Amino acid sequence: MAQRPLNVGLIGGGAGAFIVQPHQRAIFFDGTRRVSAAALHPDPKIALEEAKNWLYPIKGYTSYDEMIKEESAKPLGERIDYVLIVTPNHVHFDPAMKAIQAGIPVFCEKPLTVTLEQSDTLVKAVRDTNIPFCVSHTYLGHWTTRFARFIVQSGLLGDVRWVDSYYLQGWLADRAEDQGVIQAEWRVDPKQAGASCCGGDIGTHALMHLRYITGLDVTSVQAHLETFVEGRQLDDHFTTYCKLSNGGKALVRASQIALGHKNDLGIEVNGTKGSLLWRQEFPEELTILLPGQPDRTYFRGSVAPNDGFLGDLPEELMAEPTIPPGHPEAFHDAFARLHRCFETDVRAYEEGKPWNDDGSRYATVEDGRRGIAFIAAAVESSAQGGGWVDF
Ligand SMILES: NC(=O)c1ccc[n+]([C@@H]2O[C@H](COP(=O)([O-])OP(=O)(O)OC[C@H]3O[C@@H](n4cnc5c(N)ncnc54)[C@H](O)[C@@H]3O)[C@@H](O)[C@H]2O)c1
């Protein structure tokens, strides 16, 4: 029997907002989820107006407080099954806590919060209530990211010695915040963005990618947070040299002044047997370099077991819903994969069944907290001129 679609409540995402749009498409991707309600703007009148003008009929609320209160009073099946938080960073903690307290699962944008204390509080609340919580590290949703994780963690490249994980953009190379770009205005403001602009915004993606693919953690960091555009209080260029939990080393770096770079998130892993290269702007491909052998580029959909490098491939990886090779998957598919995995856990939660939030399918609240701890350590190291800071 067909299952009823899950109802999603948006927090943030009114006219001109960015990341709500890929999310709302991804929510509808499989036909098993839909957006049913929203608190789209901090101004109550505008919030209702924008809900009325939304692309399809939804229930508008004047605020997320009102939405959480009214929706949680409805019976299951009529109320929202989870909230999606797509507000600026300083408006993640409060709605997330209120949703948890009302028993509503949370899909929250990164970076998790603006302070480590807030992240600690969220971790405790999620564990105390045992409620599904996803942090939206989009790029974990690419099939090739999951494939990279399998290759590295199954030991096919030997022990990891060195990782270069980066995210390069050029859109803040001049004062976009003075040119009416709303996404720039709050990102350069410490009250709304947190202690780091570039590091918090995209350095956390580079860190999460390293942790997800290698299964290693960063244990110590030397950092330089730099500001190239005059008049900014926060970094627009972020470089960290890191110790890894297996004794290896890494660069985790990000830039928003790298002119010409668009969304150049990538990773190179050097192991004792070979290397792996992946870039999100070419998300259908993954390259393996082995000494004395021709370079191998794998394309999503054309990966076969026991090809002379790969052994057997995990059933759950090969069973991931995709489209035939050559019909490209990209950004929206990655978002949809995260929402699809989260949906499974929300349904299990509602049915009182156990679910598996071990971080293998999407970033957990602990992963989100790790990102904030990394930023706090990097800010401290940079303030000391780049000395080692453990965390
Ligand atoms: N996962 C990714 O790849 C990715 C990409 C971009 C942005 N993000 C994250 O998503 C979040 C939003 O970023 P964006 O670029 O879409 O920002 P944006 O400025 O485009 O949109 C933010 C929206 O939140 C609304 N808002 C602010 N305060 C609110 C409140 N109290 N109640 C209701 N709505 C409120 C604004 O009106 C706006 O509609 C940020 O945390 C950012 O770091 C993630």
The ligand as an SDF file (V2000), in Angstrom:
LIG
                    3D

 44 48  0  0  0  0  0  0  0  0999 V2000
   24.1530   22.9760    2.3560 N   0  0  0  0  0  0  0  0  0  0  0  0
   24.5490   23.8730    1.4900 C   0  0  0  0  0  0  0  0  0  0  0  0
   25.1290   23.5290    0.4790 O   0  0  0  0  0  0  0  0  0  0  0  0
   24.2410   25.3330    1.7500 C   0  0  0  0  0  0  0  0  0  0  0  0
   24.3320   26.2570    0.7060 C   0  0  0  0  0  0  0  0  0  0  0  0
   23.9630   27.5920    0.9840 C   0  0  0  0  0  0  0  0  0  0  0  0
   23.5540   27.9760    2.2450 C   0  0  0  0  0  0  0  0  0  0  0  0
   23.5380   27.0450    3.2510 N   0  0  0  0  0  0  0  0  0  0  0  0
   23.1000   27.4290    4.6130 C   0  0  0  0  0  0  0  0  0  0  0  0
   21.6900   27.6640    4.5800 O   0  0  0  0  0  0  0  0  0  0  0  0
   21.3280   28.7330    5.4530 C   0  0  0  0  0  0  0  0  0  0  0  0
   20.5990   29.8040    4.6400 C   0  0  0  0  0  0  0  0  0  0  0  0
   21.4800   30.2990    3.6400 O   0  0  0  0  0  0  0  0  0  0  0  0
   20.9260   31.0400    2.3320 P   0  0  0  0  0  0  0  0  0  0  0  0
   22.1020   31.3560    1.4810 O   0  0  0  0  0  0  0  0  0  0  0  0
   19.8050   30.2850    1.7420 O   0  0  0  0  0  0  0  0  0  0  0  0
   20.3760   32.3810    3.0200 O   0  0  0  0  0  0  0  0  0  0  0  0
   19.3100   33.4150    2.4480 P   0  0  0  0  0  0  0  0  0  0  0  0
   19.7000   34.7330    3.0230 O   0  0  0  0  0  0  0  0  0  0  0  0
   19.1910   33.2640    0.9830 O   0  0  0  0  0  0  0  0  0  0  0  0
   17.9260   32.9260    3.1040 O   0  0  0  0  0  0  0  0  0  0  0  0
   17.6750   32.9960    4.4870 C   0  0  0  0  0  0  0  0  0  0  0  0
   16.1680   33.0560    4.6940 C   0  0  0  0  0  0  0  0  0  0  0  0
   15.8730   32.9810    6.0890 O   0  0  0  0  0  0  0  0  0  0  0  0
   14.8320   33.9410    6.3830 C   0  0  0  0  0  0  0  0  0  0  0  0
   14.8410   34.2260    7.8160 N   0  0  0  0  0  0  0  0  0  0  0  0
   15.7550   34.8950    8.5650 C   0  0  0  0  0  0  0  0  0  0  0  0
   15.3850   34.9440    9.8620 N   0  0  0  0  0  0  0  0  0  0  0  0
   14.2010   34.2730    9.9480 C   0  0  0  0  0  0  0  0  0  0  0  0
   13.2970   33.9810   10.9950 C   0  0  0  0  0  0  0  0  0  0  0  0
   13.5410   34.3850   12.2630 N   0  0  0  0  0  0  0  0  0  0  0  0
   12.1720   33.2830   10.7080 N   0  0  0  0  0  0  0  0  0  0  0  0
   11.8890   32.8860    9.4480 C   0  0  0  0  0  0  0  0  0  0  0  0
   12.7230   33.1420    8.3970 N   0  0  0  0  0  0  0  0  0  0  0  0
   13.8430   33.8250    8.6420 C   0  0  0  0  0  0  0  0  0  0  0  0
   15.1590   35.1150    5.4760 C   0  0  0  0  0  0  0  0  0  0  0  0
   14.0560   35.9590    5.3470 O   0  0  0  0  0  0  0  0  0  0  0  0
   15.5070   34.3540    4.1840 C   0  0  0  0  0  0  0  0  0  0  0  0
   14.3270   33.9900    3.5140 O   0  0  0  0  0  0  0  0  0  0  0  0
   22.6370   29.2090    6.0800 C   0  0  0  0  0  0  0  0  0  0  0  0
   22.8070   28.6270    7.3390 O   0  0  0  0  0  0  0  0  0  0  0  0
   23.7170   28.7070    5.1200 C   0  0  0  0  0  0  0  0  0  0  0  0
   24.9610   28.4560    5.7710 O   0  0  0  0  0  0  0  0  0  0  0  0
   23.8600   25.7570    3.0100 C   0  0  0  0  0  0  0  0  0  0  0  0
  1  2  1  0
  2  3  2  0
  2  4  1  0
  4  5  1  0
  4 44  2  0
  5  6  2  0
  6  7  1  0
  7  8  2  0
  8  9  1  0
  8 44  1  0
  9 10  1  0
  9 42  1  0
 10 11  1  0
 11 12  1  0
 11 40  1  0
 12 13  1  0
 13 14  1  0
 14 15  2  0
 14 16  1  0
 14 17  1  0
 17 18  1  0
 18 19  2  0
 18 20  1  0
 18 21  1  0
 21 22  1  0
 22 23  1  0
 23 24  1  0
 23 38  1  0
 24 25  1  0
 25 26  1  0
 25 36  1  0
 26 27  1  0
 26 35  1  0
 27 28  2  0
 28 29  1  0
 29 30  1  0
 29 35  2  0
 30 31  1  0
 30 32  2  0
 32 33  1  0
 33 34  2  0
 34 35  1  0
 36 37  1  0
 36 38  1  0
 38 39  1  0
 40 41  1  0
 40 42  1  0
 42 43  1  0
M  CHG  2   8   1  16  -1
M  END
$$$$
